[in-house]
Amino acid sequence: MLGGLWSMVFGCRSATPGAAKVPGTPFNPQTAGCYERMAKVGPAYQQGYQEMAALLGEPAPLVSLLPRVVSTHERVLQAGRAAPVNPKMLEEDVYLCCMRDTLEGRVAREVRATVDADAGTQDKRARLEALLEGVRGLPWSGPKWTTMERPAIEKHVQDALAALP
């Protein structure tokens, strides 16, 4: 859903369907064009995305990383908005497309790892509920985030919760 939205908005087409799900490559193949365009944005957004991808790639539970995700995101936006404007590209939107796709990929991997863990059902449920609350607690706004992107990310967790015995 998220990838499809960005694909429609930015004309992103997947250059690498089925790409590996690692930071820097799309979780949603439809967002591949955003990652390709990332090479053309200014250094504030490029470096900011690299920092965000590294943070989201850390092995700690995502819930514990969310405060740093929020502060890093705010810092990247401030730096990017202070940089010279590229009249040919909406650089912030390219960064947001890649960052939110990477976040969705991290949530999906964490959900899969939780479900596949040797923990009991109650422990899995508690971990998934904490993750869902963490995602819901992200302080971001805007119609795309609140009506399309966050619900798409939340769906990974909600589906896993619904599938638990």
C-alpha positions as CSV (number, residue, x, y, z in Angstrom):
1,M,0.0,0.0,0.0
2,L,2.7,2.5,1.0
3,G,4.8,1.5,-2.0
4,G,1.9,1.8,-4.3
5,L,1.1,5.3,-3.0
6,W,4.7,6.5,-3.6
7,S,4.7,4.8,-6.9
8,M,1.7,6.8,-8.0
9,V,2.9,10.1,-6.6
10,F,6.4,10.0,-7.8
11,G,6.2,7.7,-10.8
12,C,8.5,5.2,-9.1
13,R,8.8,1.9,-10.9
14,S,10.5,-1.1,-9.6
15,A,13.9,-1.7,-11.3
16,T,14.6,-4.7,-9.1
17,P,11.5,-6.7,-8.3
18,G,12.0,-9.1,-5.5
19,A,15.1,-7.3,-4.2
20,A,16.7,-8.4,-1.0
21,K,15.1,-6.8,2.1
22,V,18.1,-5.0,3.5
23,P,18.5,-1.3,4.4
24,G,19.0,0.7,1.2
25,T,16.9,-1.6,-1.0
26,P,13.2,-1.5,-1.0
27,F,10.9,-3.5,1.3
28,N,8.1,-2.7,-1.1
29,P,9.5,-3.2,-4.7
30,Q,7.3,-0.3,-5.9
31,T,9.5,2.1,-4.0
32,A,12.7,1.2,-5.9
33,G,12.4,4.5,-7.9
34,C,12.6,6.4,-4.6
35,Y,15.9,4.6,-3.7
36,E,17.2,5.4,-7.2
37,R,16.3,9.0,-6.8
38,M,18.0,9.1,-3.3
39,A,21.4,9.3,-5.1
40,K,20.3,12.6,-6.6
41,V,19.2,14.4,-3.5
42,G,21.4,16.7,-1.4
43,P,23.8,15.4,1.2
44,A,21.6,16.3,4.1
45,Y,18.9,13.9,3.0
46,Q,21.4,11.3,1.7
47,Q,23.4,11.2,4.9
48,G,20.2,11.4,7.0
49,Y,18.7,8.4,5.3
50,Q,22.0,6.5,5.7
51,E,21.9,7.3,9.4
52,M,18.3,6.2,9.7
53,A,18.8,3.0,7.8
54,A,21.8,2.1,10.0
55,L,19.7,2.9,13.1
56,L,16.8,0.7,11.8
57,G,19.3,-2.0,11.1
58,E,20.5,-2.3,14.7
59,P,19.7,-5.6,16.4
60,A,17.9,-4.0,19.4
61,P,14.1,-4.3,19.6
62,L,12.5,-1.7,17.5
63,V,10.5,-0.4,20.4
64,S,13.7,0.6,22.2
65,L,15.0,2.4,19.0
66,L,11.8,4.4,18.3
67,P,12.9,7.5,20.4
68,R,16.1,7.7,18.5
69,V,14.2,7.1,15.2
70,V,12.0,10.1,16.0
71,S,14.9,12.4,17.0
72,T,17.0,11.3,14.0
73,H,14.1,11.9,11.7
74,E,13.5,15.4,13.1
75,R,17.2,16.3,12.8
76,V,17.3,15.1,9.1
77,L,14.2,17.1,8.3
78,Q,15.7,20.2,9.9
79,A,19.0,19.8,8.0
80,G,17.3,19.1,4.8
81,R,15.0,22.1,5.0
82,A,18.0,24.3,5.8
83,A,19.9,23.1,2.7
84,P,19.6,24.8,-0.7
85,V,16.4,23.8,-2.5
86,N,16.6,21.6,-5.6
87,P,14.0,23.1,-7.9
88,K,13.9,19.8,-10.0
89,M,13.1,17.4,-7.1
90,L,11.1,17.2,-3.9
91,E,14.1,15.9,-1.9
92,E,12.2,15.6,1.3
93,D,9.6,13.4,-0.3
94,V,12.3,11.1,-1.7
95,Y,13.8,10.8,1.8
96,L,10.4,10.2,3.4
97,C,9.6,7.5,0.8
98,C,12.8,5.6,1.6
99,M,12.7,6.2,5.3
100,R,9.1,5.0,5.7
101,D,9.7,2.0,3.4
102,T,12.8,1.0,5.5
103,L,10.7,1.5,8.7
104,E,8.0,-0.8,7.3
105,G,10.5,-3.4,6.4
106,R,12.0,-3.3,9.9
107,V,8.6,-3.7,11.5
108,A,7.8,-6.6,9.2
109,R,11.1,-8.4,10.0
110,E,10.6,-7.8,13.7
111,V,7.0,-9.2,13.5
112,R,8.3,-12.3,11.7
113,A,11.1,-12.8,14.2
114,T,8.6,-12.5,17.1
115,V,6.2,-14.9,15.6
116,D,8.9,-17.4,14.8
117,A,10.5,-17.2,18.2
118,D,10.4,-20.0,20.8
119,A,8.5,-17.8,23.2
120,G,5.0,-18.6,24.5
121,T,1.9,-17.1,23.0
122,Q,1.5,-14.6,25.8
123,D,5.0,-13.3,25.4
124,K,4.7,-13.0,21.7
125,R,1.4,-11.2,22.1
126,A,3.0,-8.8,24.6
127,R,5.9,-8.1,22.3
128,L,3.6,-7.5,19.3
129,E,1.3,-5.2,21.3
130,A,4.2,-3.2,22.5
131,L,5.4,-2.8,18.9
132,L,2.0,-1.8,17.8
133,E,1.7,0.8,20.5
134,G,5.2,2.1,19.6
135,V,4.2,2.6,16.0
136,R,0.9,4.2,17.0
137,G,2.9,6.5,19.3
138,L,5.1,7.9,16.6
139,P,4.4,11.7,16.6
140,W,4.2,12.1,12.9
141,S,1.2,13.6,11.1
142,G,-0.1,14.4,7.7
143,P,-2.8,12.7,5.7
144,K,-0.5,10.2,3.9
145,W,1.0,9.1,7.2
146,T,-2.2,8.8,9.2
147,T,-4.5,7.3,6.5
148,M,-2.1,5.2,4.4
149,E,1.4,4.7,5.7
150,R,1.0,4.1,9.4
151,P,-2.0,1.8,8.8
152,A,0.0,-0.2,6.3
153,I,2.8,-0.6,8.9
154,E,0.4,-1.4,11.7
155,K,-1.2,-4.1,9.5
156,H,1.9,-6.3,9.8
157,V,1.5,-6.3,13.5
158,Q,-2.3,-6.6,13.6
159,D,-2.2,-9.6,11.2
160,A,0.3,-11.4,13.4
161,L,-1.7,-10.7,16.5
162,A,-4.9,-12.0,14.8
163,A,-3.1,-15.2,13.8
164,L,-1.9,-16.0,17.3
165,P,-3.8,-18.8,19.0
